[in-house]
Amino acid sequence: MTDKEVCRYLELVDRRLFILVHSGINWKPEYAAELEAIDRELVELRKMVDCEHGKRRIA
């Protein structure tokens, strides 16, 4: 996993948490679409994270 991919993963997690924690009564319909896009990208990046964790277990 590259540094850029790690940073992207962290940015997505941060944005997702921000939306979920701070939107509350200020929920906007566009948040749903943004969360779906974030989740799709996180699924792909999560595969890389799991692979890296697997490498550490073997070593």
C-alpha positions, 0 to 999 in steps of 0.5 A: 500500500502506497503512502498516497493510498494510506492518506486517501484511506484516512481522509475518507474515514475522517470525512465519513466520521465527520458526516455521521457525527456532525450532521445530526439534525442538519442532515442533507440528502446529498450526504447519503450519496457521498457516504455511498461513494466513500463506502465504495472506495473504502471497500477497495482500499480496505482490501489493501489494508487487510493484505498489508496486515496479512503480510505483517502476520507472516513476517 
